[in-house]
Amino acid sequence: MEEEGKLTTAIELIATSKLDLPEEKAIAKIFLTQKEIDSNTLQLDSSEIQYLQAFDVEEIANMIQEQPQEFAPTFIRHFFCFREAYRKKL
C-alpha cells in the first residue's frame, strides 16, 4: 500500500489463494485494510493508472458473472477466495 499508493495503514492477511491450472500457476496472499480508505487521498502514478473506480464486493461478483471473459482467470480465482474469506469476517 505504501509503495503503490503512498499510504500507510494497518493491513491484515485474510486469505492465501492458490491457482493450479495447466497454463498458469499462482499463489497470492490477500490482505484487507483495517479501516476504509478514501480513494481521493491516494497518490497514484499516472503512468501506471489512468482511471480509478471503487466497487463493492457483490458488484464485482456480478460483473464476473455477467462478463467473465473480461477478467483474467487468476483474478477470478483470487477474487472468489477473497470474497469467501471476507464473508467470514463479517
FENFEN-V627125 format. One record per residue. PSI is psi in radians with two decimals (* if undefined). OMEGA is omega in whole degrees, -180 to 180 (NA if undefined). D_LAST is the distance of its C-alpha to the last C-alpha in Angstrom with 1 decimal. Layout:
psi: [PSI;PSI]
omega: [OMEGA;OMEGA]
d_last: [D_LAST;D_LAST]
//
This chain:
psi: [-0.71;-0.75;-0.84;-0.71;0.02;0.71;2.31;2.20;2.70;2.42;2.78;2.28;2.13;-0.28;2.68;2.17;2.32;2.34;2.19;1.33;2.73;-0.65;-0.18;2.43;2.41;2.64;2.28;2.39;2.24;2.18;2.73;2.35;2.66;-0.13;2.70;2.50;2.26;1.98;-0.34;-0.30;-0.15;2.43;1.72;2.57;1.91;-0.28;-0.25;-0.52;2.09;-0.48;2.43;2.29;2.45;2.48;2.59;2.94;-0.76;-0.55;-0.74;-0.75;-0.74;-0.70;-0.71;-0.74;-0.71;-0.64;1.18;-0.47;-0.26;-0.08;2.49;2.50;-0.63;-0.72;-0.79;-0.83;-0.85;-0.63;-0.83;-0.50;-0.79;-0.83;-0.76;-0.80;-0.67;-0.76;-0.63;-0.50;-0.39;*]
omega: [-177;-178;-176;-173;-177;-175;176;177;179;177;-178;174;-180;-179;168;-176;179;176;-178;177;178;-176;-178;177;-179;172;179;172;-174;-177;178;175;-178;173;-179;-179;175;-176;177;-180;-180;176;-173;176;-175;176;180;-175;179;-172;180;177;180;176;173;-173;-178;175;179;178;178;179;179;179;-176;-177;-177;-180;180;-176;176;178;179;179;-179;-180;-178;179;-178;172;177;-177;179;179;-180;179;179;-179;-176;NA]
d_last: [22.7;25.7;28.2;27.1;25.8;27.7;24.5;23.4;20.0;18.0;16.1;14.1;14.9;12.0;14.3;18.0;19.2;22.7;25.0;28.2;30.3;34.1;34.4;31.5;29.6;26.8;24.3;21.6;19.3;16.2;15.0;12.4;13.8;12.6;13.7;14.4;17.8;20.5;22.1;25.4;25.6;25.6;29.1;29.4;32.4;34.1;35.8;32.5;30.4;32.1;29.2;25.6;23.2;19.5;17.5;14.0;12.4;13.7;17.0;17.6;17.0;19.5;21.9;21.9;22.7;25.4;27.0;26.1;29.5;28.3;25.9;26.9;26.1;24.6;22.1;21.1;20.6;18.6;16.5;15.5;14.9;12.5;10.8;10.4;9.1;6.6;5.3;5.6;3.8;0.0]
//
